Amino acid sequence: MSAFTRVGLLCLATGLGTVAEAATLTPPSAANCASLAAATGAAIPGPVKQATGPVSYPGGSGVVAGQGCVITAKGTGVRFGRSFQAIAAKLGTMLTSRGWAVDPTAGADGPTGTVVGYRQGSALAMVSVQWTPAKGACSADQPIASCTPALSKMLYAVEVDVARGR
């Protein structure tokens, strides 16, 4: 599930928006996607993968959907560290240095992850950094915010989704 989709579902579940009737997002050029994937790989430790796939993006007027550039990285806390906020900040710095601006209408935070939206003209980007504990790493009867597993037991999913609006 893409970062766009996770935030889109959050917006629908909380009544913050509705999904547009028709797909309105399109992928950036292949060169733009490759350039953003290279910049993402330079901003965070280790390799990234890129593909074209379904995306959605929440905003002040609802959730729009379509196809976009999906850049992903997976690993443990050994690769990414304990702070998901630090990884998101590195990706945010990479995007803002390339002319993107934070979209205050698109984002969410929780104890194990963050999602931040960015805009550049009609282009949209969503950064998602989430971790889940490996099986048995956290007590099932305690809040996840109380869990501090070993770095090797923090399973990260990092995603940068980019699309052009119509």
C-alpha positions in Angstrom: 0.0 0.0 0.0 1.5 3.3 -1.1 2.1 6.3 1.2 -0.5 8.2 -0.8 -3.0 5.3 -0.2 -2.3 5.1 3.5 -2.9 8.8 4.0 -5.9 8.7 1.7 -7.5 5.9 3.8 -6.7 8.0 6.9 -8.5 11.0 5.4 -11.5 8.8 4.4 -11.7 7.2 7.8 -11.6 10.5 9.6 -13.9 12.3 7.2 -11.2 14.7 6.0 -11.9 14.1 2.3 -13.5 12.1 -0.4 -11.8 10.2 -3.2 -12.0 11.9 -6.6 -14.3 10.1 -9.1 -11.6 9.7 -11.8 -7.9 9.3 -11.6 -6.3 12.7 -11.8 -2.7 11.9 -11.0 -0.1 10.9 -13.6 3.5 9.8 -13.2 6.3 12.3 -13.7 8.7 11.7 -16.6 10.9 8.7 -16.4 13.9 11.1 -16.1 12.3 12.9 -13.2 11.4 9.7 -11.4 15.0 8.4 -11.9 16.4 11.7 -10.6 14.2 11.6 -7.5 15.1 8.0 -6.9 18.8 8.8 -7.1 18.4 11.8 -4.8 16.4 9.6 -2.3 19.2 7.0 -2.4 21.7 9.7 -1.6 19.7 11.1 1.3 19.1 7.8 3.1 21.4 4.8 3.8 21.3 2.0 1.3 19.7 1.2 -2.0 16.2 2.2 -3.1 13.8 0.8 -5.7 11.6 2.7 -8.1 8.5 1.7 -10.0 5.4 3.2 -11.5 2.3 2.3 -9.5 -1.1 3.5 -8.0 -0.9 6.5 -5.7 -3.4 8.8 -4.0 -2.9 12.2 -2.3 -5.0 13.9 0.3 -5.4 17.6 0.4 -7.8 20.4 1.2 -10.3 19.5 -1.5 -10.3 15.7 -1.0 -8.2 12.8 -2.1 -7.0 12.5 -5.7 -5.7 9.2 -7.2 -3.9 7.9 -10.2 -0.5 6.6 -11.1 2.9 7.9 -9.9 6.5 7.2 -9.3 6.9 5.0 -6.2 10.4 5.0 -4.6 10.9 2.5 -1.8 13.5 1.3 0.7 13.2 -1.4 3.3 15.4 -2.5 6.2 15.8 -2.6 9.9 16.8 0.0 12.4 20.4 -1.2 11.9 20.2 0.5 8.5 17.8 3.4 9.4 18.4 4.0 13.1 15.9 4.5 15.9 14.4 7.8 14.7 11.9 7.6 11.8 11.6 11.4 12.2 15.3 11.7 11.3 14.9 9.7 8.1 11.8 11.8 7.1 13.7 15.0 7.8 16.6 13.9 5.5 14.0 13.2 2.8 12.3 16.5 3.4 15.6 18.3 3.2 16.3 16.6 -0.1 12.9 17.6 -1.5 13.0 21.2 -0.3 16.5 21.6 -1.7 15.0 20.7 -5.1 12.2 23.3 -4.8 9.5 21.4 -3.1 7.4 22.9 -0.3 5.7 21.2 2.6 1.9 20.8 2.1 0.3 21.6 5.5 -2.9 19.9 4.4 -1.3 16.5 3.8 0.4 14.7 6.6 0.0 12.5 9.7 2.2 11.4 12.6 2.1 8.4 15.0 4.3 6.6 17.4 5.9 4.4 14.7 5.8 6.6 11.6 5.2 9.9 9.8 3.8 10.9 6.5 4.5 14.3 5.0 3.1 15.8 1.8 5.0 18.2 -0.5 4.0 20.3 -3.5 6.0 21.8 -6.4 3.6 23.5 -8.8 1.1 20.8 -9.8 3.4 18.0 -8.8 2.8 16.2 -5.5 5.1 14.1 -3.3 4.4 12.1 -0.2 7.1 10.9 2.1 6.2 8.0 4.4 8.6 6.5 7.0 7.1 3.7 9.1 8.5 1.0 11.3 6.8 -2.1 12.8 8.2 -4.4 15.4 9.4 -7.9 14.4 7.2 -10.6 15.8 7.7 -10.9 19.6 9.8 -7.7 19.8 7.0 -5.8 21.7 4.5 -6.8 24.3 1.1 -7.3 22.9 -0.6 -5.9 26.0 1.4 -2.6 26.0 0.9 0.5 23.7 3.3 0.5 20.8 4.6 3.8 21.9 6.1 2.0 25.0 8.0 -0.4 22.8 11.8 0.1 22.3 12.9 -3.0 20.4 16.5 -3.7 19.4 17.4 -1.9 16.2 17.5 -5.3 14.4 13.8 -5.8 15.4 12.6 -2.5 13.9 11.3 -3.3 10.4 11.2 -0.1 8.3 9.3 0.8 5.2 10.3 4.1 3.6 8.4 5.4 0.6 8.5 8.5 -1.6 5.6 8.8 -4.0 5.6 11.5 -6.7 2.9 12.4 -9.2 1.7 15.2 -11.4 -1.8 16.7 -10.9 -3.9 17.5 -13.9 
